[in-house]
């Protein structure tokens, strides 16, 4: 917990929302890329619209935080237009996140949602490594053990590829795995980098988000131009958009911001349960929607991943108290000896 007393009902509410957002986003995105009827939309435009919506929502949250539109305007002018260095600093994670989001579309176009959910948990060891290197933190033995267990679980999941009988589009699992690998690296680096920037000053989280999303809009627009520029000019920016595609964009926009807000009311164990529950929900949805054929090795690998997530989130033992107790015992023993 983050030092705030909240009810068990609210904790369960946070857990439920985080789980549903994570599971529903991957399943819905997979559905729009493989089964949904109609013309296929441009994934680059979806990523760009997501950044625009996140910017609007962050500005709304900043207005609520500052108390008035005038104060919000002054904060934006001070920290955005009058601070080009800060804007440039936040352009680094915005570029990385843009790559990550585009990789998610590529991965879920070639891999099942359940496979994606399990494999994407490799972001945990990647984030742990970046935390050690960039923030000079340390991991205890149990955390290192859980990291290796997670890697072993992901290896089992990939050992014998599962098949989805209801997916008729052509897929390339190798491209999907490469895309997940890039997304995992981007997630680990960008998350730790953004945390380091946040802790380096007292600037508001929403101001930092606005700085990042402004850069993100520019980067994603360049991505649209470079990847699908001619097709977008010919067919339109919103070509192929359906209610399902809009739902995916909505989840991508609101989900990340909402999760970042409610995470402060939960602990690592609850986040671990959320990730494990999202994997289970994705597996059930994949069986029902995509005809996923679950194998024994896949089940074993998914179970290992879920257990490793739980172990990684267990609170560290306070060694300072233990060392103090040991010192007191030693001093008492010396008095007895005397």
Secondary structure, DSSP 8 states (H G I E B T S, - for coil): --S----HHHHHHHHHHHHHHHHHHHHHHHHHHHT--S----HHHHHHHHHHHHHHHHHHHHHHHHSSHHHHHHHHIIIIIT-HHHHHHHHHHHHHHHHHHHHHHHHHHHS-HHHHHHHGGGHHHHHHHHHHHHS-----HHHHHHHHHHHHHHHHHHHS---BTT--S---HHHHHHHHHHHHHHHHHHHHHHHHHHHTS---HHHHHHHHHHHHHHHHHHHHHHHHHHHHHHH-TTTT--HHHHHHHHHHHHHHHHHHHHGGGS-HHHHHHHHHHHHHHHHHHHHHHH-B---HHHHHHHHHHHHHHHHHHS----HHHHHHHHHHHHHHHHHHH-
